[in-house]
Amino acid sequence: MKGAYVHIPFCEHICYYCDFNKVFIQKQPVDDYLNALEKEITNQPRSCEIETIFIGGGTPTALNTEQFEKLMVMIKDHLYHNGITEYTVEANPENLDNAKLRLMKNYGVTRLSLGVQTFQNDLLTEIGRPHTNRDVIHVMQEARHYGFDNISIDLMFGLPNQTEDMLRASINEALRLDPEHISIYSLQIEPKTIFYNRMKKGKLVLPGQDIEAQMYELIINELAANGLIHYEISNFAKKGHESRHNLHYWNNDEYFGFGAGAHGYINDKRVVNAGPIKSYIREVNKKGHARTATHEVTRTEKIEEEMFLGLRKLSGVSKRAFYTKYHQTIDDIYSRELADLKERGLLTEDEKRVALTKQGVFLGNTVFESFIK
């Protein structure tokens, strides 16, 4: 089974750290984009192969109510079916109103992913987020009122001027709202972002690596103490509420990508769509798709991806699944790497799986690099 990712590249505000494919929504050809998106989806054969749907961005909820309903109808008509096990929409607290909540509920959305990042209002301003703590609380209450019982909150750590006490306070606020899932990521400074430009000018004060590691340990301990399962390096969930869509990525399964700049992995090929909005619309209207790059994934690349994606999961890489896919054992290919990483205390192995140790979780990138030849 496969997942389907649908990209909505419009935002009402641009966050200072964000390098995703996005544009200010004002004066953009949003309706033309939605028409092109529907054409791309209908031209791609898939239907009942899809198990999960994820609408991300950008900010899907930046669309006005009429545009948002058009999106919901499009997904219902061309992607949704009774076998869908999870249907997620990303939303920002400042533009998720009751009308959009009602539309999502009516059109089968089962999971909300809220971009919160932090519960300190001053820190939200510092990172370019327009919502407030109060907005988050209100949206959570309204979402529960409309019957949403699978809500994920996104948080960040390692933010400018953020302290461990501030992070602990954000975690406690999030837990008080009782979400089913929490994703929590360290800040990455990417080119072409406002933070990158500030860093180059020496105007960005960030916690050091040691403090970030302490923050990560705090996160793991606090969320575990409150009953959330640490199932992937950056993700925690109540039992049974792990993100099924994201597990497609970490299990190295195939998925469709629709929209400007979207990536897909189908029939052993990784494909990338045109990123600029007008280019995407033009390509879809001309060819029925907007693919600008296609890469045939080699067997070696598949095996490497199986390891470094699968090891992001705390359950690790299944030996049986690996052998079923590649007709070799992990040890056949990586005996030396396994021995080295186990000796260094970064990897553990039993008869069923290979997985990160607690120390390995903190040094994940070091482990992952070992499996790329």
HELIX and SHEET records of a PDB file:
HELIX    1   1 VAL A   30  ASN A   43  1                                  14    
HELIX    2   2 SER A   47  GLU A   49  5                                   3    
HELIX    3   3 PRO A   60  ALA A   62  5                                   3    
HELIX    4   4 THR A   65  HIS A   78  1                                  14    
HELIX    5   5 PRO A   93  ASN A   95  5                                   3    
HELIX    6   6 ASN A   98  ASN A  106  1                                   9    
HELIX    7   7 ASN A  121  GLU A  126  1                                   6    
HELIX    8   8 ASN A  133  HIS A  145  1                                  13    
HELIX    9   9 GLU A  164  ARG A  176  1                                  13    
HELIX   10  10 ILE A  194  LYS A  200  1                                   7    
HELIX   11  11 GLN A  209  ALA A  225  1                                  17    
HELIX   12  12 ARG A  244  TRP A  250  1                                   7    
HELIX   13  13 ILE A  277  LYS A  287  1                                  11    
HELIX   14  14 ARG A  299  GLY A  310  1                                  12    
HELIX   15  15 LYS A  319  TYR A  326  1                                   8    
HELIX   16  16 ILE A  330  GLU A  343  1                                  14    
HELIX   17  17 LYS A  358  PHE A  362  1                                   5    
HELIX   18  18 GLY A  364  GLU A  369  1                                   6    
SHEET    1   A 9 ILE A 229  GLU A 232  0                                        
SHEET    2   A 9 ASN A 235  ALA A 237 -1                                        
SHEET    3   A 9 HIS A 181  SER A 186 -1                                        
SHEET    4   A 9 ILE A 151  PHE A 157  1                                        
SHEET    5   A 9 ARG A 111  GLN A 117  1                                        
SHEET    6   A 9 GLU A  86  ALA A  91  1                                        
SHEET    7   A 9 ILE A  50  GLY A  57  1                                        
SHEET    8   A 9 LYS A   2  ILE A   8  1                                        
SHEET    9   A 9 TYR A 255  PHE A 258  1                                        
SHEET    1   B 2 PHE A  10  CYS A  11  0                                        
SHEET    2   B 2 VAL A  23  PHE A  24  1                                        
SHEET    1   C 3 HIS A 263  ILE A 266  0                                        
SHEET    2   C 3 LYS A 269  ASN A 273 -1                                        
SHEET    3   C 3 ARG A 291  GLU A 296 -1                                        
SHEET    1   D 3 VAL A 317  SER A 318  0                                        
SHEET    2   D 3 ARG A 353  LEU A 356 -1                                        
SHEET    3   D 3 LEU A 347  GLU A 349 -1                                        
END                                                                             
